[in-house]
């Protein structure tokens, strides 16, 4: 029968939340409370009388046996055997109290155990702390992670006081973390290297987040410490602490990123200076100055390729380079690492030149070296007397500078080439004008001599090159004795010739016509030679009016303007342009040529179309050759001269394909940007 006091005790034990197990001297379960049945998930009647080692978690039972003695070995009936170390009551520990925590292997969990030995038995209290222990481990792991991250992490309680700070926060704020604990957010300016403005921003953001006015705040802060200026990006978010509203700030040091952005912006400014330079020497001088001042490449220089000697020559270097290296070497092909980089086109970093084969000068004081190709132009090279002084950021920024130098050098090369070509074209134009002048003077002398000879023979030549005593038909056209038309500007070279004139002077009419054609040729040559010359005054000219003026200079041609666009052009040259095409039509026509002019429907331009016999297909490609008109015995240079004038105006003159039953030639002029209706 259970003692009343024991019954009262058991009733009280049933009310506690910890598991309670009473173990007798034979290490059997004598009694368990209700919490134990839940803890072990077995009914009380099944537990009472069972061996303690069979019921309790293995690590708990093992710890109890180690302290209070092993459980008795039992026979098949469950009775203790003589081998039991705890068989004698006097040998078993008495009145011993034990407390310990055991982290059992999964799935048992973690337990706080308190055991007391009394009257030959053991009373055991077991508290399952698996969840609590897991939380502790999680907190410890999180603390380790927070400590290990590179970002500064600072927590604040509901009163705005610092409750924790990791090592990164020490470095950023320039203060011992133990000194930071308890500091209010308002005191950060005085206790850390935060400047006053940043500290005020931090305090305002902390209040806003803590009071719920903002879910988070992001801002930048500046610290002015012994190591210089540091910049941090802050993210401030709520952090419940012991049921109160705290905050946590994560501050990422972005000093290097800010410096990188600053240098990158400065390099863009340098690129403008590079593109304003006039020659390679100036470009390279600007580049090494930027390398020293912006990239801290104080021992640097630029070598450019001398294509004639096939070597890399020093063009510019910093003052420190000249002081420490002295005379800069010229690198012949395959000499040193510089040629390896130049040939491969890949930038290289060398941490220690003493460990690199193929160094140009094994005794060089330089240990670290950075070599960046400047395209096909040369290389940028920098060094330091200590090893491992450059990193990938240095390589990247040096590559950006080298790319800008390459672009600037390419620009100067193109400009120099353009200047040389312009100068050559100017010389060629001058030569053409000189040749044209000499040619025209020589022909004019010969023409003058021919006039004098004809004059001595009694033939008078008018201003158009015609014989004054040649007969004139009803339309006012001069004829020879055989009544053939002799218009010098529109007939083939042999047209209108007769073996003798009316007064018996042999060939005087033919001579007159030849003189007229020669004068036309001289005028065309002068026009071609001067077509690409200096700009002339331009004005808005009607296509119809210009075509009418041109028709007055050419015989046996009529012009009809289909519509009347206008173009801004030198009027004199435009009329000569049209006259050349009209004369080409009249020279090919069997009788009077009809010419239409008008605006193109689908492009900016106009056309000149005639009804003279079509140009044979195999001759179309030669129409703009100056020899073409001469080969056909047509007057002047014809389309060749018109093409030169069109080109001088930036137009394109083409011979359109023959379509359908349309006969004649259709010349189209496109690219006339100043054309208007």
C-alpha positions as CSV (number, residue, x, y, z in Angstrom):
1,X,0.0,0.0,0.0
2,X,1.3,3.4,-1.0
3,X,2.1,5.8,1.9
4,X,-0.2,8.9,1.9
5,X,2.8,11.2,1.7
6,X,4.1,9.3,-1.3
7,X,0.6,9.5,-2.9
8,X,0.6,13.2,-2.3
9,X,4.1,13.5,-3.8
10,X,3.2,11.5,-6.8
11,X,0.1,13.7,-7.4
12,X,2.3,16.7,-7.3
13,X,4.8,15.1,-9.6
14,X,2.1,14.3,-12.1
15,X,1.5,18.1,-12.4
16,X,5.0,19.1,-13.4
17,X,6.0,19.4,-17.0
18,X,9.3,17.7,-16.7
19,X,9.5,13.9,-16.9
20,X,10.0,12.1,-13.6
21,X,11.3,8.5,-13.4
22,X,11.8,6.6,-10.1
23,X,14.3,3.7,-10.5
24,X,14.7,1.0,-7.8
25,X,17.8,-0.8,-6.7
26,X,17.4,-3.3,-9.5
27,X,17.4,-0.5,-12.2
28,X,13.8,-1.1,-13.0
29,X,11.2,1.6,-13.4
30,X,9.3,1.9,-10.1
31,X,7.0,4.8,-11.1
32,X,6.7,7.6,-13.8
33,X,4.7,10.8,-13.9
34,X,2.2,11.8,-16.6
35,X,4.9,13.9,-18.4
36,X,7.1,10.8,-18.8
37,X,4.3,8.9,-20.6
38,X,4.0,11.8,-23.1
39,X,7.8,12.1,-23.3
40,X,8.3,8.4,-24.0
41,X,5.0,8.0,-25.8
42,X,4.1,4.8,-23.8
43,X,1.4,4.2,-21.1
44,X,2.5,4.1,-17.5
45,X,1.5,0.5,-16.9
46,X,3.8,-0.5,-19.7
47,X,6.7,1.5,-18.3
48,X,6.5,0.5,-14.6
49,X,8.6,-2.6,-14.1
50,X,10.5,-2.3,-17.3
51,X,14.3,-2.0,-17.2
52,X,15.6,1.6,-17.2
53,X,18.0,0.9,-20.0
54,X,15.2,-0.4,-22.1
55,X,13.1,2.6,-21.7
56,X,15.2,5.7,-21.3
57,X,17.1,7.3,-24.2
58,X,20.3,5.5,-24.7
59,X,22.7,8.3,-23.8
60,X,20.7,9.2,-20.7
61,X,20.7,5.6,-19.4
62,X,24.4,5.3,-20.2
63,X,25.2,8.5,-18.2
64,X,23.2,7.2,-15.2
65,X,24.9,3.8,-15.2
66,X,28.3,5.5,-15.4
67,X,27.5,7.6,-12.4
68,X,25.4,5.4,-10.2
69,X,26.5,1.9,-11.3
70,X,25.6,-0.4,-14.1
71,X,22.1,-1.9,-14.3
72,X,21.9,-5.4,-12.9
73,X,22.4,-8.2,-15.4
74,X,19.3,-10.3,-15.4
75,X,18.5,-13.9,-16.2
76,X,15.7,-15.2,-18.4
77,X,13.2,-14.6,-15.5
78,X,14.3,-11.0,-15.0
79,X,16.0,-11.8,-11.6
80,X,19.4,-10.2,-10.9
81,X,22.4,-12.3,-11.3
82,X,25.3,-12.5,-8.9
83,X,27.5,-10.6,-11.5
84,X,25.5,-7.4,-10.9
85,X,27.9,-4.7,-9.8
86,X,25.0,-3.0,-8.1
87,X,23.7,-6.1,-6.3
88,X,24.9,-5.1,-2.9
89,X,23.1,-2.1,-1.6
90,X,26.2,-1.0,0.3
91,X,28.2,-0.9,-2.9
92,X,25.8,1.4,-4.7
93,X,26.3,5.2,-4.4
94,X,23.9,6.9,-2.1
95,X,22.8,10.5,-1.7
96,X,24.5,11.6,-4.8
97,X,23.0,14.4,-6.9
98,X,23.9,14.7,-10.6
99,X,23.0,17.3,-13.2
100,X,24.1,17.2,-16.9
101,X,22.9,17.9,-20.4
102,X,23.1,15.3,-23.1
103,X,22.8,15.9,-26.9
104,X,21.7,12.5,-28.1
105,X,22.1,11.4,-31.6
106,X,19.1,11.9,-33.8
107,X,16.3,11.1,-33.3
108,X,16.5,11.2,-29.5
109,X,17.3,14.9,-29.2
110,X,18.8,17.0,-26.4
111,X,17.9,16.6,-22.7
112,X,18.7,18.4,-19.4
113,X,19.0,15.6,-16.8
114,X,19.0,15.9,-12.9
115,X,19.3,12.7,-11.0
116,X,19.5,12.0,-7.2
117,X,20.5,8.7,-5.6
118,X,18.7,7.9,-2.3
119,X,17.7,4.8,-0.4
120,X,19.3,2.5,-3.0
121,X,17.3,3.9,-5.9
122,X,17.6,6.9,-8.3
123,X,15.1,9.7,-8.9
124,X,15.5,11.2,-12.4
125,X,14.1,14.5,-13.8
126,X,14.4,14.8,-17.6
127,X,13.6,18.0,-19.5
128,X,13.5,17.8,-23.3
129,X,15.5,20.8,-24.5
130,X,15.8,19.7,-28.1
131,X,14.0,22.8,-29.6
132,X,15.8,25.1,-27.2
133,X,19.2,23.5,-27.9
134,X,18.5,23.7,-31.7
135,X,17.7,27.4,-31.3
136,X,20.9,28.0,-29.4
137,X,22.9,26.2,-32.1
138,X,21.1,28.2,-34.7
139,X,21.8,31.5,-32.9
140,X,25.4,30.5,-32.5
141,X,25.7,29.6,-36.2
142,X,24.0,32.8,-37.2
143,X,26.4,34.7,-34.9
144,X,29.3,33.0,-36.6
145,X,27.9,33.8,-40.0
146,X,27.4,37.5,-39.1
147,X,30.9,37.6,-37.7
148,X,32.3,36.1,-40.9
149,X,30.6,38.3,-43.4
150,X,32.4,41.3,-44.9
151,X,29.4,43.6,-44.3
152,X,29.2,45.5,-41.1
153,X,26.1,44.4,-39.0
154,X,24.9,46.5,-36.1
155,X,21.7,45.8,-34.0
156,X,19.8,48.4,-32.0
157,X,17.2,47.8,-29.3
158,X,13.8,49.7,-29.0
159,X,15.6,52.6,-27.3
160,X,18.1,52.9,-30.2
161,X,21.1,51.6,-28.3
162,X,23.6,49.3,-29.9
163,X,23.2,45.7,-28.7
164,X,25.7,44.0,-31.0
165,X,28.2,44.7,-33.7
166,X,30.4,42.4,-35.7
167,X,34.1,42.7,-36.5
168,X,33.4,44.4,-39.9
169,X,31.6,47.1,-38.1
170,X,34.7,47.8,-36.0
171,X,36.7,48.3,-39.2
172,X,34.2,50.5,-40.8
173,X,33.3,52.7,-37.8
174,X,36.9,52.8,-36.4
175,X,35.7,51.8,-32.9
176,X,36.0,48.8,-30.7
177,X,32.7,46.8,-30.7
178,X,32.7,46.6,-26.9
179,X,32.8,50.4,-26.8
180,X,29.9,50.5,-29.3
181,X,27.6,48.3,-27.1
182,X,25.2,50.6,-25.3
183,X,25.9,53.6,-27.6
184,X,22.8,55.3,-28.9
185,X,22.3,55.9,-32.6
186,X,22.4,59.6,-31.9
187,X,25.9,59.3,-30.5
188,X,27.4,57.6,-33.5
189,X,29.0,60.8,-34.8
190,X,31.0,61.2,-31.6
191,X,31.8,57.6,-31.0
192,X,32.6,56.5,-34.5
193,X,34.2,57.9,-37.7
194,X,30.8,58.6,-39.2
195,X,30.7,62.2,-40.4
196,X,28.0,64.4,-38.8
197,X,25.7,64.3,-41.8
198,X,25.8,60.5,-42.2
199,X,25.2,60.0,-38.4
200,X,22.1,62.3,-38.6
201,X,20.8,60.4,-41.6
202,X,21.4,57.1,-39.7
203,X,19.5,58.4,-36.7
204,X,16.5,59.6,-38.7
205,X,16.3,56.3,-40.6
206,X,16.5,54.2,-37.4
207,X,13.6,56.2,-35.9
208,X,11.5,55.8,-39.0
209,X,12.0,52.0,-39.2
210,X,11.6,51.5,-35.4
211,X,8.3,53.4,-35.3
212,X,6.9,51.7,-38.5
213,X,7.0,54.7,-40.7
214,X,9.1,52.7,-43.2
215,X,9.5,49.0,-43.8
216,X,13.2,49.7,-44.6
217,X,15.6,52.5,-45.3
218,X,18.5,52.5,-47.7
219,X,21.1,55.3,-47.7
220,X,24.8,55.9,-48.0
221,X,27.2,57.0,-45.2
222,X,30.7,58.3,-45.2
223,X,33.4,57.6,-42.6
224,X,36.5,59.7,-42.3
225,X,39.1,57.5,-40.6
226,X,42.8,57.3,-40.3
227,X,42.9,55.1,-43.4
228,X,41.1,57.8,-45.4
229,X,37.6,58.2,-46.6
230,X,35.3,55.1,-46.7
231,X,31.8,54.9,-48.1
232,X,29.1,52.5,-47.0
233,X,25.7,51.6,-48.4
234,X,23.2,51.0,-45.5
235,X,20.1,48.8,-45.3
236,X,18.1,49.3,-42.1
237,X,15.2,46.9,-41.3
238,X,13.1,46.1,-38.2
239,X,14.4,43.4,-35.8
240,X,12.2,42.3,-32.9
241,X,14.3,41.9,-29.8
242,X,12.7,40.3,-26.7
243,X,9.3,41.3,-27.9
244,X,10.3,44.9,-28.6
245,X,10.8,46.8,-31.8
246,X,14.6,46.9,-32.5
247,X,16.4,47.5,-35.8
248,X,19.4,46.0,-37.6
249,X,21.6,47.8,-40.0
250,X,23.7,46.1,-42.6
251,X,26.4,48.4,-44.0
252,X,28.4,47.3,-47.1
253,X,31.7,49.0,-47.7
254,X,31.5,50.3,-51.3
255,X,34.7,52.4,-51.1
256,X,36.4,50.5,-53.8
257,X,33.3,50.6,-56.0
258,X,33.0,54.3,-55.5
259,X,36.6,54.8,-56.4
260,X,36.2,52.6,-59.4
261,X,33.3,54.7,-60.6
262,X,35.2,57.9,-60.0
263,X,38.2,56.6,-62.0
264,X,35.9,55.4,-64.8
265,X,34.3,58.8,-65.0
266,X,37.7,60.5,-65.0
267,X,38.8,58.1,-67.8
268,X,35.9,59.3,-69.9
269,X,37.1,62.9,-69.4
270,X,40.6,61.8,-70.4
271,X,39.2,60.3,-73.6
272,X,37.9,63.7,-74.6
273,X,41.4,65.1,-74.2
274,X,42.8,62.2,-76.2
275,X,40.5,62.9,-79.1
276,X,41.4,66.5,-79.0
277,X,45.1,65.8,-79.4
278,X,46.8,66.3,-82.8
279,X,49.5,63.7,-83.0
280,X,50.6,60.4,-81.4
281,X,53.2,62.0,-79.1
282,X,50.6,64.2,-77.5
283,X,48.1,61.3,-77.2
284,X,50.7,59.1,-75.4
285,X,51.7,61.9,-73.1
286,X,48.1,62.4,-72.0
287,X,47.7,58.7,-71.5
288,X,50.7,58.2,-69.2
289,X,49.7,61.2,-67.2
290,X,46.3,59.6,-66.7
291,X,47.8,56.3,-65.8
292,X,49.9,57.9,-63.1
293,X,47.3,60.3,-61.6
294,X,44.1,58.2,-62.0
295,X,45.3,54.5,-61.9
296,X,48.3,55.0,-59.6
297,X,50.5,53.5,-62.3
298,X,53.3,55.8,-61.5
299,X,56.0,53.6,-63.1
300,X,54.5,53.4,-66.6
301,X,55.1,54.2,-70.3
302,X,53.8,53.6,-73.8
303,X,55.7,52.0,-76.7
304,X,54.4,52.3,-80.3
305,X,55.2,50.1,-83.2
306,X,57.7,51.4,-85.8
307,X,56.5,49.5,-88.8
308,X,59.5,50.4,-90.9
309,X,62.0,49.0,-88.3
310,X,59.5,46.5,-86.9
311,X,60.2,47.4,-83.3
312,X,58.4,48.9,-80.3
313,X,59.8,52.4,-79.5
314,X,59.2,54.3,-76.3
315,X,57.0,57.4,-76.9
316,X,56.0,58.6,-73.5
317,X,56.7,57.7,-69.9
318,X,56.1,59.1,-66.4
319,X,58.8,61.1,-64.6
320,X,59.2,58.3,-62.1
321,X,59.9,55.8,-64.9
322,X,62.7,58.0,-66.2
323,X,64.1,58.4,-62.7
324,X,64.1,54.7,-61.7
325,X,64.6,53.0,-65.1
326,X,66.7,55.6,-66.9
327,X,66.9,55.3,-70.7
328,X,63.9,53.4,-72.0
329,X,64.7,50.5,-74.3
330,X,63.6,49.9,-77.9
331,X,62.2,46.4,-78.2
332,X,63.1,44.6,-81.4
333,X,60.8,41.8,-82.6
334,X,60.6,38.9,-80.1
335,X,62.5,40.8,-77.4
336,X,61.0,40.5,-74.0
337,X,57.5,39.8,-72.7
338,X,56.2,43.0,-74.3
339,X,56.3,41.4,-77.7
340,X,54.5,38.3,-76.5
341,X,51.6,40.6,-75.3
342,X,51.7,42.8,-78.4
343,X,51.5,39.8,-80.7
344,X,48.8,37.9,-78.8
345,X,46.7,41.0,-78.1
346,X,45.9,39.7,-74.6
347,X,46.8,41.8,-71.5
348,X,49.0,40.2,-68.9
349,X,49.7,40.5,-65.1
350,X,53.1,39.3,-63.8
351,X,53.2,39.0,-60.0
352,X,57.0,38.6,-59.8
353,X,59.2,38.9,-62.8
354,X,61.9,36.9,-61.1
355,X,59.7,33.8,-61.5
356,X,58.8,34.5,-65.2
357,X,61.0,33.2,-68.1
358,X,61.7,35.4,-71.1
359,X,62.2,38.7,-69.2
360,X,64.0,41.3,-71.3
361,X,66.3,42.4,-68.5
362,X,66.8,39.8,-65.7
363,X,68.5,42.5,-63.5
364,X,65.5,44.9,-63.8
365,X,64.4,46.5,-60.5
366,X,60.8,45.9,-61.5
367,X,59.1,42.9,-59.8
368,X,55.4,43.4,-60.6
369,X,54.5,44.2,-64.2
370,X,51.3,44.9,-66.1
371,X,51.3,45.0,-70.0
372,X,48.2,45.9,-72.0
373,X,48.2,46.0,-75.8
374,X,47.0,49.1,-77.6
375,X,45.5,47.3,-80.6
376,X,47.9,47.1,-83.5
377,X,49.5,50.4,-82.4
378,X,51.7,49.4,-79.4
379,X,51.5,48.6,-75.7
380,X,51.0,50.3,-72.3
381,X,53.4,48.9,-69.7
382,X,53.5,49.6,-65.9
383,X,55.6,48.2,-63.1
384,X,56.5,48.3,-59.4
385,X,59.6,47.3,-57.5
386,X,57.6,45.1,-55.2
387,X,55.9,41.8,-56.2
388,X,52.1,41.4,-56.5
389,X,51.2,45.1,-56.7
390,X,48.6,44.8,-59.4
391,X,45.2,43.1,-59.5
392,X,42.4,42.5,-62.0
393,X,40.9,45.9,-61.4
394,X,44.2,47.6,-62.4
395,X,44.2,45.4,-65.5
396,X,40.6,46.3,-66.4
397,X,41.1,50.1,-65.9
398,X,44.4,50.0,-67.8
399,X,42.6,48.2,-70.6
400,X,39.9,50.9,-70.8
401,X,42.7,53.6,-71.0
402,X,44.5,51.6,-73.7
403,X,41.3,51.2,-75.7
404,X,40.8,55.0,-75.6
405,X,44.4,55.5,-76.7
406,X,43.9,53.1,-79.6
407,X,40.8,54.9,-80.8
408,X,42.6,58.3,-80.6
409,X,45.6,57.0,-82.5
410,X,43.3,55.5,-85.2
411,X,41.6,58.8,-85.5
412,X,44.9,60.7,-86.0
413,X,46.0,58.1,-88.5
414,X,42.7,58.6,-90.5
415,X,43.0,62.3,-90.3
416,X,46.6,62.3,-91.4
417,X,45.7,60.0,-94.3
418,X,42.8,62.2,-95.2
419,X,45.1,65.3,-95.1
420,X,47.6,63.5,-97.3
421,X,44.9,62.5,-99.7
422,X,43.4,66.0,-99.7
423,X,46.8,67.5,-100.4
424,X,47.4,65.0,-103.2
425,X,44.0,65.7,-104.7
426,X,44.7,69.4,-104.5
427,X,48.1,68.8,-106.3
428,X,46.3,66.7,-108.9
429,X,43.7,69.4,-109.4
430,X,46.3,72.0,-109.8
431,X,48.1,69.8,-112.3
432,X,44.9,69.3,-114.2
433,X,44.2,73.0,-114.3
434,X,47.7,73.7,-115.4
435,X,47.4,71.1,-118.2
436,X,44.1,72.5,-119.2
437,X,45.5,76.0,-119.2
438,X,48.5,74.9,-121.3
439,X,46.3,72.9,-123.6
440,X,43.8,75.7,-124.1
441,X,46.5,78.3,-124.7
442,X,48.2,76.1,-127.2
443,X,44.9,75.3,-129.0
444,X,43.9,79.0,-128.9
445,X,47.3,79.9,-130.5
446,X,46.7,77.3,-133.2
447,X,43.1,78.5,-133.7
448,X,44.3,82.1,-133.9
449,X,46.9,81.1,-136.5
450,X,44.1,79.2,-138.4
451,X,41.9,82.3,-138.4
452,X,44.7,84.4,-139.6
453,X,45.4,82.0,-142.4
454,X,41.8,81.8,-143.4
455,X,41.5,85.6,-143.1
456,X,44.5,85.9,-145.5
457,X,42.6,83.6,-147.8
458,X,39.6,86.0,-147.7
459,X,37.5,84.0,-145.2
460,X,36.0,85.9,-142.3
461,X,35.3,83.8,-139.1
462,X,32.5,85.1,-136.8
463,X,32.4,84.7,-133.0
464,X,30.8,81.3,-133.3
465,X,33.6,80.0,-135.5
466,X,31.5,80.1,-138.7
467,X,32.5,81.5,-142.1
468,X,31.0,84.9,-142.5
469,X,30.5,84.3,-146.2
470,X,28.8,80.9,-145.9
471,X,25.3,80.9,-147.2
472,X,22.4,80.8,-144.8
473,X,19.2,78.8,-145.3
474,X,15.7,80.0,-144.5
475,X,16.0,79.0,-140.9
476,X,19.2,81.0,-140.5
477,X,21.5,77.9,-140.6
478,X,24.8,78.3,-142.5
479,X,25.3,76.1,-145.5
480,X,28.2,75.4,-147.8
481,X,28.2,75.3,-151.6
482,X,26.3,72.0,-151.4
483,X,23.5,73.5,-149.1
484,X,24.4,71.1,-146.2
485,X,23.9,72.3,-142.6
486,X,27.2,73.3,-141.0
487,X,26.3,74.1,-137.4
488,X,29.6,73.7,-135.7
489,X,28.1,72.8,-132.3
490,X,25.7,70.1,-133.4
491,X,27.0,68.3,-136.5
492,X,29.6,65.5,-136.6
493,X,33.1,66.5,-137.5
494,X,32.8,65.5,-141.2
495,X,29.3,66.9,-141.7
496,X,28.9,69.8,-144.0
497,X,32.3,69.5,-145.6
498,X,32.8,70.1,-149.3
499,X,35.9,69.8,-151.4
500,X,35.8,73.5,-152.3
501,X,34.0,76.7,-151.4
502,X,32.1,79.0,-153.8
503,X,35.1,81.2,-154.4
504,X,37.5,78.4,-155.1
505,X,39.3,78.4,-151.7
506,X,39.8,74.7,-150.8
507,X,37.9,73.6,-147.7
508,X,37.4,77.0,-146.1
509,X,33.9,76.1,-144.8
510,X,35.1,72.8,-143.4
511,X,38.0,74.6,-141.8
512,X,35.7,77.0,-140.2
513,X,33.5,74.2,-138.8
514,X,36.6,72.4,-137.4
515,X,37.6,75.6,-135.7
516,X,34.2,75.8,-134.1
517,X,34.4,72.2,-132.8
518,X,37.9,72.8,-131.5
519,X,36.7,75.9,-129.6
520,X,33.9,73.7,-128.1
521,X,36.5,71.1,-127.0
522,X,38.6,73.7,-125.3
523,X,35.6,75.0,-123.4
524,X,34.7,71.4,-122.3
525,X,38.2,70.6,-121.2
526,X,38.3,73.8,-119.1
527,X,34.9,72.9,-117.5
528,X,36.1,69.4,-116.7
529,X,39.3,70.7,-115.2
530,X,37.5,73.2,-113.0
531,X,34.5,71.0,-112.1
532,X,36.1,69.9,-108.7
533,X,37.6,73.3,-108.1
534,X,36.6,76.0,-105.6
535,X,33.0,76.4,-104.5
536,X,31.1,78.9,-106.7
537,X,28.1,81.0,-105.9
538,X,24.8,79.0,-105.9
539,X,21.3,80.1,-106.4
540,X,17.9,78.6,-106.9
541,X,17.6,77.7,-110.6
542,X,14.5,76.6,-112.5
543,X,15.1,73.3,-114.5
544,X,12.8,74.6,-117.3
545,X,14.6,77.9,-117.5
546,X,18.1,76.3,-117.5
547,X,17.1,73.8,-120.1
548,X,15.8,76.7,-122.3
549,X,19.1,78.5,-121.9
550,X,21.0,75.4,-122.8
551,X,18.8,74.8,-125.9
552,X,19.8,78.2,-127.2
553,X,23.4,77.1,-127.3
554,X,22.7,73.9,-129.3
555,X,21.3,73.7,-132.8
556,X,18.8,71.1,-134.0
557,X,17.3,70.4,-130.6
558,X,14.0,71.3,-129.0
559,X,13.4,71.1,-125.2
560,X,10.1,70.6,-123.4
561,X,9.9,70.8,-119.6
562,X,7.3,68.2,-118.3
563,X,7.3,70.0,-114.9
564,X,9.4,72.7,-113.4
565,X,11.3,71.8,-110.2
566,X,14.1,74.1,-109.1
567,X,17.6,73.2,-107.7
568,X,20.1,75.2,-105.8
569,X,23.2,75.2,-108.0
570,X,25.8,77.3,-109.9
571,X,23.6,78.5,-112.8
572,X,26.4,78.7,-115.4
573,X,27.6,75.1,-114.7
574,X,24.1,73.8,-114.6
575,X,23.4,75.3,-118.1
576,X,26.6,73.7,-119.4
577,X,25.6,70.4,-117.8
578,X,22.3,70.4,-119.7
579,X,23.9,71.7,-122.9
580,X,26.3,68.8,-122.9
581,X,23.5,66.3,-122.8
582,X,21.4,68.3,-125.4
583,X,24.5,68.4,-127.7
584,X,24.9,64.6,-127.2
585,X,21.3,64.1,-128.3
586,X,21.6,66.5,-131.3
587,X,24.8,64.8,-132.5
588,X,23.1,61.4,-132.5
589,X,19.8,62.5,-134.1
590,X,19.1,62.1,-137.8
591,X,17.2,65.3,-137.8
592,X,16.1,67.6,-135.0
593,X,16.2,66.0,-131.6
594,X,13.4,66.3,-129.1
595,X,14.4,66.4,-125.4
596,X,12.1,66.2,-122.4
597,X,13.2,67.2,-118.9
598,X,11.3,66.7,-115.6
599,X,11.4,65.5,-112.0
600,X,11.8,61.9,-111.1
601,X,8.7,60.4,-109.4
602,X,10.4,58.1,-106.9
603,X,13.7,59.8,-106.0
604,X,15.2,63.2,-105.4
605,X,16.3,64.1,-108.9
606,X,15.4,64.8,-112.5
607,X,15.9,63.3,-115.9
608,X,16.9,64.4,-119.4
609,X,15.4,62.1,-122.1
610,X,15.9,62.4,-125.9
611,X,14.4,60.7,-128.9
612,X,17.6,60.2,-130.8
613,X,18.7,56.7,-131.9
614,X,19.2,54.5,-128.9
615,X,22.7,53.7,-127.6
616,X,23.7,50.1,-128.5
617,X,23.7,47.8,-125.5
618,X,27.4,47.0,-125.8
619,X,28.3,50.7,-125.7
620,X,26.2,51.8,-122.8
621,X,29.0,51.2,-120.2
622,X,31.3,53.5,-122.2
623,X,29.0,56.5,-122.5
624,X,30.7,58.4,-119.7
625,X,34.2,57.8,-121.1
626,X,35.6,61.1,-122.5
627,X,36.7,59.1,-125.6
628,X,33.2,58.0,-126.4
629,X,32.0,61.2,-127.9
630,X,35.2,61.6,-129.8
631,X,35.0,58.1,-131.2
632,X,31.5,58.9,-132.6
633,X,32.8,62.2,-134.0
634,X,30.4,64.1,-131.7
635,X,31.2,67.6,-130.7
636,X,32.7,68.2,-127.2
637,X,33.0,65.7,-124.4
638,X,29.3,65.0,-124.1
639,X,28.1,62.9,-121.1
640,X,31.7,62.8,-119.7
641,X,31.6,66.5,-119.0
642,X,28.1,66.3,-117.7
643,X,29.2,63.5,-115.3
644,X,32.1,65.6,-114.0
645,X,29.7,68.5,-113.2
646,X,27.2,66.2,-111.6
647,X,29.9,64.6,-109.4
648,X,31.2,68.1,-108.4
649,X,27.6,68.8,-107.1
650,X,27.4,65.5,-105.2
651,X,24.9,64.1,-107.7
652,X,24.9,60.7,-109.5
653,X,24.3,60.7,-113.3
654,X,23.2,57.4,-114.8
655,X,22.0,56.2,-118.1
656,X,18.6,54.5,-117.5
657,X,17.8,51.2,-119.1
658,X,15.7,51.2,-122.2
659,X,12.2,50.2,-121.4
660,X,9.5,49.1,-123.8
661,X,9.2,50.9,-127.1
662,X,10.9,54.0,-125.7
663,X,13.8,55.1,-128.0
664,X,16.6,57.4,-127.4
665,X,18.6,57.9,-124.2
666,X,17.3,58.8,-120.7
667,X,19.8,60.3,-118.3
668,X,18.7,60.3,-114.7
669,X,20.3,62.6,-112.0
670,X,19.8,61.4,-108.4
671,X,21.0,62.6,-105.0
672,X,19.8,66.2,-105.7
673,X,19.0,67.1,-102.1
674,X,18.2,70.7,-102.9
675,X,15.6,69.9,-105.5
676,X,12.2,71.4,-104.9
677,X,8.9,71.9,-106.8
